[in-house]
Amino acid sequence: MSKPSDHLSPEKAFCFDYLDRNAKAIAALNDSVFYFAELGMQERETSRLMSELLEAGGFRVERGICGFASGFCATYGSGPPVIALHTEYDANPDNSQAAGVPEPRPIVEGAPGHCEGHNTNAAVLVAAALAAKSAIERFGLAGTLKVFGAPAEEQLISRPYYVRDGWFDNVDVAFADHIASAYSVGYGLIQSALISATFTFRGETAHAGVAPWKGRDALDGVVLMDMGLAQYREHMQPAMRAHRVITNGGQQPNVIPRLASVWWFFRDVGADGAFRLFEQAKRIAEGAALMSSTSVEVDVMSAVWPVRGNRTLAELIQREIELVGMPDWSKEEDELARAVQAAAKVPVEGLSRTIEPIRGAAVQRTSANDAGDISWKVPMAKFYYPANIPNINFHHWAAGVALATSIAHKGALAGAKVMAATVMQCLKTPAVVEEAKRTFIQELGGIKYRPLLPPDQKPPVDLNRALMEIYRPLMAAHYIKEKPVFTSG
């Protein structure tokens, strides 16, 4: 890693030393979560390991918050400012990929896998929190650190529930980390709003060959809704997106299905637009039910505001990025990156070695993240750190190759240093926190946050349970035996 400036504060120097001394533990945590490869809402082993490490480090851990078995909040310190750190740690279905192998090679055929890097996000979060806690203790700093584990980000589920249920009511500023191939941080609108909902159509069975007129086909309702939304696309705003998977289409062709369901995502640049699109989809679904003589039920799984970055906090993080510097990549690491890029048929450029400037009024992405609600509740910045290979798309085998190698290990160390240094700056300079709160109000421009999530909505606790019950025993054979141990001395 590029050598930081010699003008480090004692607190930051302490954090960097702590993280350097615990680099092996950070790597072991990173790799453990990689091989757990647990899908959203089922991150049992991952959440347990992260919680135990934080608890052993002196945090008070509340598990199962908001009804999420794999969610947690770890707290240390007292008084203002209250600083929240949060990230995700779930994997994706059918993304199993052997680490360090520059070709498609599942660890377990068909199994879930980390092909985005949420395993590294987990390592950065825990390591930075433990370093910051040790510095708070060593230097007698005032302030409170809250560390949130957020399940099921790939389904955009947990953090809107956390905000709705009051877990961020007393937070002053918040920070999120995410893996990338280079450092970056921005302010303004960064990602889009999204509503996730299932539409379940109910009809009546009949023998499809003998007496189909006696049935009411629930799958017809799903298909007609799909056709209606396809026709409506002509009238959607350019940034709107609607996409779906049919999760239940019946059992066999000669039995008219009485139950069928489809899972939709509705996106737009703003919360209001996503909500309008969702309302139109409900009207289309009602029309589809009418045409198919079925009924339809709608269940909102999650609903998220667009992620926005606070300029004051983004500028703070940019300074810490430039302080920490890029990892020093080895020749072997660069060669692995080039081999993966060649195999994935993308530009072969090796690993990134430059630091990007801050993205002012960043171009808003059509992707979404469930941290969006937090960013409208309190000043928040989301930063990206270099721990993967450039030019590779997430959710693809190539994005998993580096995630349990020294590329991810070095990147996680760098990301943890940036996050810990940012926390130290907020604790040592209360004016930064106050300025972030002032600019946050300006940036909202009078927009009043209100949860899109229905007030009585419960988290989908059984999501992905069946898949993990199939694959977890097969994947367990590949769990690493080394347990991460963080030491303060």
Secondary structure as UniProt FT lines:
FT   HELIX           10..21
FT   HELIX           23..36
FT   TURN            40..41
FT   HELIX           44..56
FT   TURN            57..58
FT   STRAND          60..63
FT   HELIX           65..67
FT   TURN            69..70
FT   STRAND          72..78
FT   STRAND          82..88
FT   STRAND          91..92
FT   TURN            93..94
FT   TURN            99..100
FT   TURN            109..110
FT   HELIX           118..139
FT   STRAND          143..150
FT   HELIX           153..155
FT   HELIX           158..164
FT   TURN            165..170
FT   STRAND          173..180
FT   STRAND          184..186
FT   STRAND          188..189
FT   STRAND          193..202
FT   TURN            208..210
FT   HELIX           212..214
FT   HELIX           218..232
FT   HELIX           233..235
FT   TURN            238..239
FT   STRAND          241..248
FT   TURN            253..254
FT   STRAND          259..268
FT   HELIX           271..292
FT   STRAND          295..304
FT   STRAND          308..309
FT   HELIX           311..324
FT   HELIX           331..343
FT   TURN            344..345
FT   TURN            360..361
FT   TURN            370..371
FT   HELIX           372..377
FT   STRAND          380..386
FT   TURN            390..391
FT   HELIX           397..400
FT   TURN            401..404
FT   HELIX           406..428
FT   HELIX           430..444
FT   TURN            445..446
FT   TURN            455..456
FT   TURN            461..464
FT   HELIX           465..476
FT   TURN            477..478
//
